[in-house]
Amino acid sequence: MSDGDNKSSNLLAQETAQLEEQLQGWGEVILAGDRVLRWEKPWFPAVLMAATTVLFLLIYYLDPSVLTGLSCAVMLLCLADYLVPTLAPRVFGSNKWTTEQQQRFHEICSNLVKTQRRVVGWWRRSCALKEEKPKMYFVSMISGLLVVAWIGQQVHNLLLTYIIVSFLLLLPGLNQHGIITKYTSMAKREINKLMKHKEKKNE
């Protein structure tokens, strides 16, 4: 392993340790959420979809303004930030924290740090593309934003948000159970078949 890899691994370990320290009060809640998101029980996806649907139906019924919705969301986050570290040990029991749970908590924090790094990496690549190939950057950005704007015009805001949130909540479970890999490989096989069929026709 090179010095660069060593530095990167050490930095990852350091950032993971810092995040673990910051989220220590949320440990039990994060592990419980992780079990639900990874579908440890077969009825967890139904619970996720039911909770998401009820939340969005409530928003649809109340129809709050943007400012009211934002204020309520921030208020709930502040309440959770204050109450969860206090109530979580009483609800879950801090004495039940095992080595296996600590290991899983470490893995979750490590994955969060890696995801943050990927997002930062994508942003830096985008900035680099803007500097190196401004025309390509401009065309790709405008094209992408036009497509997003068209989709937003065709689909109701709340429905589109519901679909995106539902997909993101189901994504860890789909990935854990190999469903995404299965259908991605099926799509690749079909595309390869079509490409081979076209090549044979051209010959």
N, C-alpha and C positions, 0 to 999 in steps of 0.2 A: 504494500500500500504506500502511495506517495505521500509527501508532506502535505500537499493540497487536500488529499482525501482525509488525512489525519485531522487537519484543521477543521474541515467540514464536519467530520464526525464529532469532534470535540465541541464545536459550536452548536450542532444539533442537540447533543446531550445537555449542554448548558441551557439552551433555550427551553428544552423539554422540562428540565428540573425547575426552571423559573415558572413555567406555566403550571406545573404540578403544585408548586407552592401557592400560586395565586388562586388555583381552583380547589384547594384542599377542603374548604368548607362545603363545596358542591360535590365532593367525591361520590357519596352514596346516590345522589340524584342523577349524576352523570352515568354511573354504572347501571342504574335502573332504566334510564332512557336508552342506553346502549343495548340492553337486553331486548327492549321493545323494538328498537330500530332494526336490530339484526334478526327479528322474528324467532326468538328462542322457543316460543310456543306458537302453534299454528293459527291461533285466533288473534295474535297481535296485529297482523295487517288490517283485520276488520276493525279493531279498536282504533288504530291510527286513522283510518278513513272515516270512521264514525265521528271521532273527535274533531277532525278537520272540517267535515261537512257541517257539524253543529256550529262550529265557530264561524264559518263563512255564511251560514244561513242567518246567524245572529247579526252579523255585520250587514247583510243584505236587508234584514228586517229593520234594524235601527237606522241604517243609511246615514252614518255620521259624516260630518265634513272632514276634509283632510286634516285640518288643525286639531279637531276633536279626536279623531282616530289616532293621530300621532301623539297627542298628549296622553291619551289613555294607555297606549302601548308603552311609552316611557315611564308612566306612573306604575304600571304592572311590573316592569323591569326593576324599578327602584324598590318596590315592595318585595319582589323575589330576592333581590340582592341583600336586602336587610333581614328577611325572615328565614330564607333557606338555610344559611349557615347556622342559625340558632336552633331551628326546629328539626333539621335533618338528623342530627345525632340522636334526638329523642325518639323520632319516628323509626329510624332504621337500626339504631343501637350501634354506637361507635365501637363497642367491644367485639362486634362481629366482623370487623375489618380483618380479612385474612391476607396471606401472602399472594394467593391467586388473584384476589380482588385488586391488590396493590399493583400486581403485574399488568392486569388488564387496564387499570387506570393509567399506568405508565404508557402502555401501547396507544391508548386513546389520545393522550397528550402529545405523544410523538407524532401520531397521524395528523393532529391539528396543526402542529408546527410545520410538518411537511407540506400540508395543503396551503398554509400561509406562504411558504417559500415558493410553491408552484405559482400562486397568484402573483406574487412579486416578480417572479421570473417571466411570466407572460407579459406583465406590464413593462418590464425592462426590454424584452424583445420587441414589443410594440414601439417603444421609444426609439430603439435602435433602428427599426425598419423606417420610422419617420425620418431619421437622420440620413440613412443610407439610400433609401428608395422612396422619396417623398411622393412621387406620382402613384406608385403601387399602393402605398399607405393610404393616400387620399381616396383612390378608387375603391379599395377594399372596405374602408371605413364607411364611405357614403353608400356603397351597395348594401353592406350589412345593416346599416341604420335604416335604409329605405325598406328593406325586407321586414325588419322589426316593426317599423311604423305601419306598414301595410297590414301585418298580422294584428297589431294593436287596434287598427281601424275595423277589422273584420270581426274580431272577437271582443265581447264585453270585458271591461277591465277586471271586474271581480271574478268572472269565470276564468279568465286567463291566469290571474293570480292564484286561484284555487287549483288549477291544473298544474302550475309550476310548483306550488308548495306541496301538493300531493305527490308529485313525481320525486321531489327532493327528499321527502320523508320516507318514501318507499325504496329509494335508491340503495341505501345500505343493505336492506334485506334482500333486494333483487340481486345485488352483487354477492352477498354472503351465500345465497343458495344457488349461485351459478346460472341464474336465469338470463342475465345480460350476456354472459359469455356464450351461452347456448344459442340465443337468437342472433347474436353478432356473427358467430361462426356459420350459422345457417344462411344469413344474408351474404356473407363472403363467398360461400359455396355457390349460391345462386348467381352472384355477379360473375364469378369465374366461369360458370357454365355458359352464361350469355356471351362472355368475351371469347371463349373457345368456339362457340357456335358461329359468331360473327367472323372469326378468323378462318374457319372452314368454308364459310360462304364466299369470303374474299378470294380464297385459293381456287 
